[in-house]
Each structure stands twice: as C-alpha cells, then as structure tokens.
C-alpha cells in the first residue's frame, strides 16, 4: 500500500473531526442561545461534504488494508462521533504503518 493512501485518510480524519467539533459548538449556540442559525447551516453542509470525502478515503484505506467489515464500519462511523476520529485515526495509523510498501530505497552501503 502506498503512503499517500494513509496520508489522505489522516488529513480527512483530522479535517472531519475538527469540522464536527465546530458544528457541535454551532449547534450549542443555535439551540442554547438562539444565535447563529445561518452559520450552523453552512458549517453542517461543509461538514457533510467533507464527511463524504472522508468516507471515500477511509473506505479506500480499509479495502487496501483488507479490514473486516466491522472494523471498516467503526472507522467510517467515527467521523460522526465528536472526538472519536482523533482516537481512531491514531489507532489506524499504528496498524497500517507496517503495511506501507513505497518506502524510499535503502541506501547502498560502501564496503
């Protein structure tokens, strides 16, 4: 598996997680203080689009890493639970790092 597959997933995991936290704050302001309804609408739509991109990249990573369906479902759903994507991303990176094959060629040793 190429490193770029993991990098795409990591970027989208962080972006999706941050946008979900921003959306949660917007929802608190919308329903708790009755302010920011327009901003909440925009943030929710942006998060939705980013989540779809996250799903594509996470599914790509999961299919290349040959994850079982349960694990893949958990990784896909982690983008909907505030802060979960941060923890799942770290665990995924630890598990997938050994599968990366496009490492730089080893330096030739001089005798």
N, C-alpha and C positions, 0 to 999 in steps of 0.2 A: 504494500500500500504506500502511496506517496504521502509525503509530509503535508502537501497542500490540502489534502482531504481533511486532515486533522486540524490544520490551521483555519480553514473555512468554518469548520464546526465550532472551534473555540471562539472565533470572532463573533459569530452569530449567537452563540450561547451567552456571551457577555452582553452583547447589544440587546438581545431579547430580555435578559434578566434585568438590566438597568431600565429599559423601557417599561417593563411590568411594574417595577418599583415606582417609577414616575406616575404610571397610570393609577396605582394604588393611592398615592398622595393626591392626585387629581380627584379621585372618587371620594376621598375623605372631605376635600373641600366642596365638592359638588353636593354631596348628600348631608354632610355635617354642618356646613356653613352656608349652603345655598349660593356658592360662588364658583365661577369658572366652568360653567356648563359647556361653553364653546371650546375651551381648551381641552376639556375632558373628551369631547367628541373627536378632536383632531388627534390627541395622543392615543386614544383607543384604536383609531383607524390605522395610525402608523404602526402601533404595536401589532395589530392584526396582520399587516403586510409583512412586517419583519418576522413574525412568528411563522408565517407560511414559508419564508425563505429558510428559517431555522429548521423547519420540518424537512425540507428538501435536503439540506446539508447533513442533518442528523441521520436521515434515512440512508443517504449515500454512504456515510461512515459506517453505519450499522450493517449494511449489506456487504460492504467490503471487509469488515471485521468478522462477518459471519456470526452476528449475535443471535441468540434465541429470541423468539417473538416477545416474550415477557420483558426481557431487558430492553429491547428496542422500544416497546410501548412506554416503559418507565422513562427512558431518555426523551422520547417525543413529548410526553406529558409534563416533563419538568419545566418546560417553558411556560406553563400556565400556573405554576405554584410560585408565589413570591419567594425569592432567595434560593429555591431548590436548584435552579440551573447552575448557580455558582458551585454548589457542592457536587452535583452530578458531573459537571464539566471536569473538576479536578480528578474525580474517580475514573472517568472515561480516559483522560489523558494518561494516567498511570497504567491503565490496562492496554491502551492502544500503542503507546510509545514503542514497545518491543516489536510490534508488527511493521514498523516503518522500514522500508527497504531502499529508499532513494538516498541513503546516506552518502556523503562525499567519499570518493575513492580513497582508500588508505594510502598514506604517503609511503613511497618506496624507501626502504632503509638502505643506506650506503654501507657497504662492508669495509 
